[in-house]
């Protein structure tokens, strides 16, 4: 656990470092207004401590810069503490001087994520919502943003909290039946417990199952383009990116290193990788390029295997087909505009039986929309449509749900077998503890530090 006091007034720069129109220096804590009184000179001579909450005022910070100062009084602020934001010009020196002055007057520089951590500790948001703040900041597509905003609005929190409320109620009844066996508090024999446990298991299973879609929205899909040299991999990469990112030349082996870029297909982040051609080893550099391509293939979620329709399938093709035989893939037959007759289906069938095969021309832009649709269909297996309900996108939440689900399965079996209530209570407590960790009800300081270490300083 870090050694610092949450009673301190903290300050940080909340905008990216560098030149810009605006730079924001944010402070939070009991002395935020007191410090602002010392450094801010308003046009009408009033002090920030006399400003109404959620108001903006023009003035100067000492001899540093002209600024706009915003006051947000507790508890109606991001941290539920007094918050002061100073909007100065975005140059490095102006922002640094304002920050240094606030520190000199009694604040300390905030730790990573400390503003959001205070929002959590002060009860404005729970832990899943705090984690969603980082996901909103890092969202790269409309789909990932929508999932993060849903979590920030409390959709997952509500589902978990509802389950916790039910389980705590059940646990209290079971504890009462143990402590007062003669008071007819036994809900096990009445079937009520079995019904409630079944409902909880259904909800947990639904959340756990959503993780496969949630992790796609949060982290993206790694799609690796592979094939022999000069098959059109770099040209396809540029076409999907809609810009010239990779050098294209008719000379085989032009691409010597893997190039990774992010594209967005219908709100889904796709981490697209153009790999060097995998073929006969010619030199040490070529060998390293091929090795990197192989490593990307091993990590891939989807392989885009490219074949050349303008020539016969050769040993290089066969080697790569063998290399990716166990991977989820789409077979792309390129250069159909140069082929008198496309690669005969009978030559592909023994090698690629059951695979998705798309015939395209990168040069003529033929069937590129069909390829994009096929990629999306493979990502979602043709069955996912983002719902308005809670989606689990965080591996920490998934792990805790798995543990809670396992304990609830034990509870369900114990109830059906009419096991002694004390044994049921043990598994119930474990499930309650793990669910509580998701929303932060039972999170230790070390866990909180680990989570908030991922945040930037100003958030």
LINKA-V597913 format. One record per residue. RES is the residue in three letters. PHI is phi in whole degrees, -180 to 180 (* if undefined). OMEGA is omega in radians with two decimals (999 if undefined). Layout:
res->RES phi->PHI omega->OMEGA
res->RES phi->PHI omega->OMEGA
This chain:
res->UNK phi->* omega->3.11
res->UNK phi->-70 omega->3.13
res->UNK phi->-98 omega->3.02
res->UNK phi->-159 omega->-3.07
res->UNK phi->-100 omega->3.07
res->UNK phi->-79 omega->3.04
res->UNK phi->-85 omega->3.13
res->UNK phi->-67 omega->2.93
res->UNK phi->-90 omega->-3.04
res->UNK phi->-111 omega->3.14
res->UNK phi->-146 omega->3.09
res->UNK phi->-162 omega->3.00
res->UNK phi->-84 omega->-3.05
res->UNK phi->-103 omega->3.09
res->UNK phi->-120 omega->-3.11
res->UNK phi->-60 omega->3.12
res->UNK phi->-70 omega->3.10
res->UNK phi->128 omega->-3.14
res->UNK phi->-73 omega->3.12
res->UNK phi->-171 omega->-3.12
res->UNK phi->-67 omega->-3.07
res->UNK phi->-133 omega->2.97
res->UNK phi->-124 omega->-3.08
res->UNK phi->-111 omega->3.03
res->UNK phi->-109 omega->-3.04
res->UNK phi->-110 omega->3.04
res->UNK phi->-127 omega->-3.11
res->UNK phi->-147 omega->3.10
res->UNK phi->141 omega->-3.04
res->UNK phi->-63 omega->-3.08
res->UNK phi->-101 omega->-3.07
res->UNK phi->-58 omega->-3.14
res->UNK phi->-73 omega->3.10
res->UNK phi->-60 omega->3.12
res->UNK phi->-66 omega->3.11
res->UNK phi->-61 omega->3.10
res->UNK phi->-59 omega->-3.07
res->UNK phi->-75 omega->-2.96
res->UNK phi->-115 omega->-3.04
res->UNK phi->-103 omega->3.08
res->UNK phi->-117 omega->-3.11
res->UNK phi->-85 omega->-3.10
res->UNK phi->-65 omega->-3.11
res->UNK phi->-97 omega->3.07
res->UNK phi->81 omega->-3.14
res->UNK phi->-79 omega->3.13
res->UNK phi->-95 omega->3.10
res->UNK phi->-56 omega->-3.14
res->UNK phi->-65 omega->3.10
res->UNK phi->-100 omega->-3.13
res->UNK phi->-78 omega->3.02
res->UNK phi->-68 omega->3.12
res->UNK phi->-69 omega->3.13
res->UNK phi->57 omega->3.05
res->UNK phi->-128 omega->-3.10
res->UNK phi->-118 omega->-3.03
res->UNK phi->-135 omega->3.12
res->UNK phi->-90 omega->3.09
res->UNK phi->-180 omega->-3.12
res->UNK phi->-131 omega->2.98
res->UNK phi->-103 omega->-3.14
res->UNK phi->44 omega->3.10
res->UNK phi->-108 omega->-3.02
res->UNK phi->-94 omega->-2.96
res->UNK phi->-164 omega->2.94
res->UNK phi->-86 omega->-2.97
res->UNK phi->-142 omega->2.87
res->UNK phi->-113 omega->-3.11
res->UNK phi->-113 omega->-3.13
res->UNK phi->-110 omega->3.10
res->UNK phi->-112 omega->3.03
res->UNK phi->-131 omega->-3.04
res->UNK phi->-85 omega->3.05
res->UNK phi->-63 omega->0.08
res->UNK phi->-97 omega->-3.06
res->UNK phi->-93 omega->3.09
res->UNK phi->-145 omega->-3.09
res->UNK phi->-61 omega->-3.09
res->UNK phi->-98 omega->-2.98
res->UNK phi->65 omega->3.01
res->UNK phi->-116 omega->2.99
res->UNK phi->-63 omega->-3.14
res->UNK phi->-125 omega->3.05
res->UNK phi->-124 omega->3.07
res->UNK phi->-117 omega->3.14
res->UNK phi->-108 omega->3.10
res->UNK phi->-96 omega->3.11
res->UNK phi->-113 omega->3.06
res->UNK phi->-68 omega->-2.94
res->UNK phi->-85 omega->3.09
res->UNK phi->-68 omega->-3.09
res->UNK phi->-59 omega->-3.06
res->UNK phi->-68 omega->-3.12
res->UNK phi->-62 omega->-3.13
res->UNK phi->-64 omega->-3.13
res->UNK phi->-62 omega->-3.12
res->UNK phi->-66 omega->3.09
res->UNK phi->-64 omega->3.12
res->UNK phi->-60 omega->-3.13
res->UNK phi->-61 omega->-3.13
res->UNK phi->-68 omega->3.11
res->UNK phi->-63 omega->3.10
res->UNK phi->-64 omega->-3.14
res->UNK phi->-60 omega->-3.10
res->UNK phi->-89 omega->2.99
res->UNK phi->129 omega->3.10
res->UNK phi->-92 omega->2.98
res->UNK phi->-123 omega->-3.14
res->UNK phi->-68 omega->-3.08
res->UNK phi->-68 omega->2.99
res->UNK phi->-77 omega->3.10
res->UNK phi->-55 omega->3.08
res->UNK phi->71 omega->-3.00
res->UNK phi->-70 omega->3.09
res->UNK phi->-63 omega->3.13
res->UNK phi->-69 omega->3.10
res->UNK phi->-61 omega->3.10
res->UNK phi->-66 omega->3.08
res->UNK phi->-60 omega->3.10
res->UNK phi->-69 omega->-3.08
res->UNK phi->-66 omega->3.12
res->UNK phi->-88 omega->2.99
res->UNK phi->85 omega->3.13
res->UNK phi->-78 omega->3.10
res->UNK phi->-137 omega->3.03
res->UNK phi->-96 omega->-2.99
res->UNK phi->-69 omega->3.11
res->UNK phi->-64 omega->3.11
res->UNK phi->-70 omega->3.09
res->UNK phi->-62 omega->3.11
res->UNK phi->-65 omega->3.13
res->UNK phi->-66 omega->3.10
res->UNK phi->-57 omega->3.12
res->UNK phi->-66 omega->3.12
res->UNK phi->-65 omega->3.09
res->UNK phi->-63 omega->-3.13
res->UNK phi->-63 omega->-3.04
res->UNK phi->-91 omega->-3.08
res->UNK phi->-59 omega->-3.09
res->UNK phi->-110 omega->-3.14
res->UNK phi->-137 omega->3.12
res->UNK phi->-62 omega->-3.13
res->UNK phi->-66 omega->-3.14
res->UNK phi->-69 omega->3.09
res->UNK phi->-66 omega->-3.13
res->UNK phi->-62 omega->3.12
res->UNK phi->-65 omega->-3.13
res->UNK phi->-67 omega->3.13
res->UNK phi->-65 omega->3.08
res->UNK phi->-59 omega->3.10
res->UNK phi->-70 omega->3.12
res->UNK phi->-64 omega->3.11
res->UNK phi->-74 omega->3.03
res->UNK phi->100 omega->-3.12
res->UNK phi->-65 omega->3.11
res->UNK phi->-68 omega->3.12
res->UNK phi->-57 omega->-3.11
res->UNK phi->-65 omega->-3.14
res->UNK phi->-62 omega->-3.12
res->UNK phi->-68 omega->-3.14
res->UNK phi->-65 omega->3.09
res->UNK phi->-62 omega->3.10
res->UNK phi->-64 omega->3.12
res->UNK phi->-62 omega->-3.14
res->UNK phi->-60 omega->3.14
res->UNK phi->-65 omega->-3.09
res->UNK phi->-68 omega->3.08
res->UNK phi->-64 omega->3.09
res->UNK phi->-63 omega->3.11
res->UNK phi->-64 omega->-3.12
res->UNK phi->-61 omega->3.14
res->UNK phi->-66 omega->3.09
res->UNK phi->-66 omega->3.14
res->UNK phi->-67 omega->3.10
res->UNK phi->-61 omega->3.13
res->UNK phi->-67 omega->3.14
res->UNK phi->-69 omega->3.08
res->UNK phi->-74 omega->-3.08
res->UNK phi->-74 omega->-3.09
res->UNK phi->-130 omega->-3.04
res->UNK phi->-63 omega->-3.09
res->UNK phi->-96 omega->-3.03
res->UNK phi->-96 omega->3.11
res->UNK phi->57 omega->3.12
res->UNK phi->-101 omega->-3.05
res->UNK phi->-73 omega->3.14
res->UNK phi->-94 omega->-3.08
res->UNK phi->-68 omega->-3.08
res->UNK phi->-70 omega->-3.08
res->UNK phi->-83 omega->3.12
res->UNK phi->83 omega->-3.11
res->UNK phi->-67 omega->-3.12
res->UNK phi->-65 omega->-3.13
res->UNK phi->-60 omega->3.13
res->UNK phi->-66 omega->-3.13
res->UNK phi->-68 omega->3.12
res->UNK phi->-63 omega->3.12
res->UNK phi->-61 omega->3.11
res->UNK phi->-65 omega->3.11
res->UNK phi->-65 omega->3.13
res->UNK phi->-61 omega->3.11
res->UNK phi->-62 omega->-3.14
res->UNK phi->-65 omega->3.12
res->UNK phi->-61 omega->-3.13
res->UNK phi->-62 omega->3.13
res->UNK phi->-63 omega->3.13
res->UNK phi->-67 omega->3.13
res->UNK phi->-61 omega->-3.14
res->UNK phi->-65 omega->-3.12
res->UNK phi->-73 omega->-3.06
res->UNK phi->-65 omega->-3.12
res->UNK phi->-61 omega->3.06
res->UNK phi->-79 omega->-3.09
res->UNK phi->-63 omega->-3.12
res->UNK phi->-69 omega->3.05
res->UNK phi->-64 omega->-3.13
res->UNK phi->-65 omega->-3.06
res->UNK phi->-82 omega->-2.99
res->UNK phi->-111 omega->-3.13
res->UNK phi->89 omega->3.14
res->UNK phi->-111 omega->3.12
res->UNK phi->-88 omega->-3.14
res->UNK phi->-110 omega->-3.02
res->UNK phi->-109 omega->3.07
res->UNK phi->-86 omega->3.13
res->UNK phi->-138 omega->-3.12
res->UNK phi->163 omega->-3.13
res->UNK phi->-71 omega->3.13
res->UNK phi->-58 omega->3.03
res->UNK phi->67 omega->3.12
res->UNK phi->-90 omega->3.10
res->UNK phi->112 omega->-3.09
res->UNK phi->-64 omega->-3.11
res->UNK phi->-67 omega->3.09
res->UNK phi->-64 omega->3.09
res->UNK phi->-66 omega->3.11
res->UNK phi->-57 omega->-3.13
res->UNK phi->-62 omega->-3.12
res->UNK phi->-67 omega->3.13
res->UNK phi->-69 omega->3.11
res->UNK phi->-76 omega->-3.08
res->UNK phi->65 omega->3.05
res->UNK phi->-162 omega->-3.14
res->UNK phi->-85 omega->-3.14
res->UNK phi->-94 omega->-3.04
res->UNK phi->-115 omega->3.11
res->UNK phi->-66 omega->3.13
res->UNK phi->-118 omega->3.10
res->UNK phi->-151 omega->-3.14
res->UNK phi->-74 omega->-3.11
res->UNK phi->-83 omega->3.11
res->UNK phi->-59 omega->3.10
res->UNK phi->88 omega->3.14
res->UNK phi->-60 omega->3.10
res->UNK phi->-81 omega->-3.10
res->UNK phi->-108 omega->3.13
res->UNK phi->-144 omega->3.11
res->UNK phi->-72 omega->3.12
res->UNK phi->-120 omega->-3.11
res->UNK phi->-114 omega->3.09
res->UNK phi->-141 omega->3.14
res->UNK phi->-102 omega->2.99
res->UNK phi->-122 omega->3.14
res->UNK phi->-122 omega->3.08
res->UNK phi->-113 omega->3.11
res->UNK phi->53 omega->3.10
res->UNK phi->86 omega->-3.12
res->UNK phi->-100 omega->3.10
res->UNK phi->-76 omega->3.11
res->UNK phi->-117 omega->3.07
res->UNK phi->-87 omega->-3.01
res->UNK phi->-91 omega->-3.10
res->UNK phi->-122 omega->2.99
res->UNK phi->-96 omega->-3.11
res->UNK phi->-99 omega->3.01
res->UNK phi->-67 omega->3.13
res->UNK phi->-61 omega->3.13
res->UNK phi->-102 omega->-3.12
res->UNK phi->-153 omega->-3.11
res->UNK phi->-66 omega->-3.12
res->UNK phi->-71 omega->-3.09
res->UNK phi->-108 omega->3.14
res->UNK phi->-158 omega->-3.07
res->UNK phi->-63 omega->3.14
res->UNK phi->-66 omega->3.13
res->UNK phi->-64 omega->3.12
res->UNK phi->-63 omega->3.13
res->UNK phi->-65 omega->3.10
res->UNK phi->-62 omega->3.13
res->UNK phi->-65 omega->3.13
res->UNK phi->-63 omega->3.12
res->UNK phi->-66 omega->3.09
res->UNK phi->-62 omega->3.12
res->UNK phi->-63 omega->-3.14
res->UNK phi->-65 omega->3.09
res->UNK phi->-64 omega->3.12
res->UNK phi->-61 omega->3.14
res->UNK phi->-63 omega->-3.11
res->UNK phi->-92 omega->-2.96
res->UNK phi->-65 omega->2.92
res->UNK phi->-88 omega->3.10
res->UNK phi->-139 omega->3.02
res->UNK phi->-105 omega->3.01
res->UNK phi->-102 omega->-3.06
res->UNK phi->-87 omega->-3.07
res->UNK phi->-102 omega->3.04
res->UNK phi->-122 omega->-3.05
res->UNK phi->-106 omega->-3.11
res->UNK phi->-75 omega->-3.07
res->UNK phi->-85 omega->3.14
res->UNK phi->-146 omega->-3.10
res->UNK phi->-75 omega->2.99
res->UNK phi->-69 omega->-3.10
res->UNK phi->-118 omega->-3.07
res->UNK phi->-64 omega->3.10
res->UNK phi->-63 omega->3.09
res->UNK phi->-59 omega->-3.10
res->UNK phi->-62 omega->3.12
res->UNK phi->-63 omega->-3.12
res->UNK phi->-70 omega->3.08
res->UNK phi->-57 omega->3.10
res->UNK phi->-66 omega->-3.11
res->UNK phi->-63 omega->-3.05
res->UNK phi->-107 omega->-3.01
res->UNK phi->-62 omega->-3.12
res->UNK phi->-96 omega->-3.10
res->UNK phi->-95 omega->2.98
res->UNK phi->-70 omega->-2.97
res->UNK phi->-150 omega->2.95
res->UNK phi->-121 omega->3.12
res->UNK phi->-91 omega->-3.10
res->UNK phi->-111 omega->3.09
res->UNK phi->-99 omega->-3.04
res->UNK phi->-94 omega->3.07
res->UNK phi->68 omega->3.11
res->UNK phi->-67 omega->3.10
res->UNK phi->-72 omega->-3.13
res->UNK phi->-102 omega->-3.05
res->UNK phi->-102 omega->3.07
res->UNK phi->-66 omega->3.04
res->UNK phi->-143 omega->-3.08
res->UNK phi->-59 omega->3.10
res->UNK phi->-53 omega->-3.09
res->UNK phi->-58 omega->-3.12
res->UNK phi->-57 omega->-3.09
res->UNK phi->-66 omega->3.09
res->UNK phi->-79 omega->-3.14
res->UNK phi->-87 omega->-3.00
res->UNK phi->-53 omega->-3.13
res->UNK phi->-66 omega->-3.06
res->UNK phi->-91 omega->-2.97
res->UNK phi->-131 omega->-3.10
res->UNK phi->-60 omega->3.09
res->UNK phi->85 omega->-3.12
res->UNK phi->-85 omega->3.03
res->UNK phi->-76 omega->-3.11
res->UNK phi->-120 omega->3.14
res->UNK phi->-122 omega->3.07
res->UNK phi->-96 omega->-3.06
res->UNK phi->-137 omega->2.87
res->UNK phi->-134 omega->3.09
res->UNK phi->-66 omega->-3.10
res->UNK phi->-61 omega->-3.10
res->UNK phi->-97 omega->3.14
res->UNK phi->58 omega->-3.14
res->UNK phi->-93 omega->3.05
res->UNK phi->65 omega->3.10
res->UNK phi->-69 omega->3.09
res->UNK phi->-65 omega->3.09
res->UNK phi->-67 omega->3.09
res->UNK phi->-64 omega->3.13
res->UNK phi->-61 omega->3.11
res->UNK phi->-64 omega->3.14
res->UNK phi->-65 omega->3.09
res->UNK phi->-63 omega->3.13
res->UNK phi->-64 omega->3.12
res->UNK phi->-60 omega->3.14
res->UNK phi->-73 omega->3.10
res->UNK phi->-60 omega->-3.06
res->UNK phi->-96 omega->-3.10
res->UNK phi->55 omega->3.06
res->UNK phi->71 omega->-3.02
res->UNK phi->-136 omega->-3.05
res->UNK phi->-104 omega->2.97
res->UNK phi->-133 omega->-3.02
res->UNK phi->-60 omega->-3.06
res->UNK phi->-94 omega->3.10
res->UNK phi->-89 omega->-3.12
res->UNK phi->-81 omega->-3.13
res->UNK phi->-70 omega->3.06
res->UNK phi->-126 omega->3.10
res->UNK phi->-85 omega->-3.12
res->UNK phi->-115 omega->-2.99
res->UNK phi->-109 omega->-3.11
res->UNK phi->-62 omega->3.11
res->UNK phi->-64 omega->3.13
res->UNK phi->-65 omega->-3.14
res->UNK phi->-62 omega->-3.13
res->UNK phi->-63 omega->-3.13
res->UNK phi->-70 omega->3.07
res->UNK phi->-64 omega->3.09
res->UNK phi->-60 omega->-3.14
res->UNK phi->-66 omega->3.14
res->UNK phi->-65 omega->3.12
res->UNK phi->-63 omega->3.12
res->UNK phi->-61 omega->3.11
res->UNK phi->-66 omega->3.13
res->UNK phi->-71 omega->3.02
res->UNK phi->-63 omega->3.09
res->UNK phi->-66 omega->3.10
res->UNK phi->-63 omega->-3.13
res->UNK phi->-60 omega->3.13
res->UNK phi->-65 omega->-3.12
res->UNK phi->-65 omega->3.13
res->UNK phi->-65 omega->-3.13
res->UNK phi->-64 omega->-3.14
res->UNK phi->-88 omega->-3.11
res->UNK phi->50 omega->3.06
res->UNK phi->-69 omega->-3.12
res->UNK phi->-58 omega->-3.10
res->UNK phi->-54 omega->-3.12
res->UNK phi->-63 omega->3.12
res->UNK phi->-72 omega->3.08
res->UNK phi->-63 omega->-3.11
res->UNK phi->-61 omega->-3.13
res->UNK phi->-63 omega->3.14
res->UNK phi->-66 omega->3.10
res->UNK phi->-62 omega->3.14
res->UNK phi->-62 omega->3.13
res->UNK phi->-64 omega->3.13
res->UNK phi->-64 omega->3.12
res->UNK phi->-62 omega->-3.14
res->UNK phi->-63 omega->-3.11
res->UNK phi->-67 omega->3.06
res->UNK phi->-64 omega->3.10
res->UNK phi->-63 omega->3.10
res->UNK phi->-64 omega->-3.13
res->UNK phi->-62 omega->-3.08
res->UNK phi->-93 omega->3.05
res->UNK phi->96 omega->-3.12
res->UNK phi->-70 omega->-3.09
res->UNK phi->-129 omega->-3.09
res->UNK phi->-81 omega->3.10
res->UNK phi->-80 omega->3.12
res->UNK phi->-63 omega->3.14
res->UNK phi->-64 omega->3.11
res->UNK phi->-64 omega->3.13
res->UNK phi->-62 omega->3.12
res->UNK phi->-60 omega->-3.13
res->UNK phi->-63 omega->-3.13
res->UNK phi->-67 omega->-3.03
res->UNK phi->-79 omega->3.04
res->UNK phi->-62 omega->-3.11
res->UNK phi->-79 omega->-3.09
res->UNK phi->-81 omega->2.98
res->UNK phi->-76 omega->-3.05
res->UNK phi->-61 omega->-3.01
res->UNK phi->-82 omega->-3.11
res->UNK phi->-125 omega->999
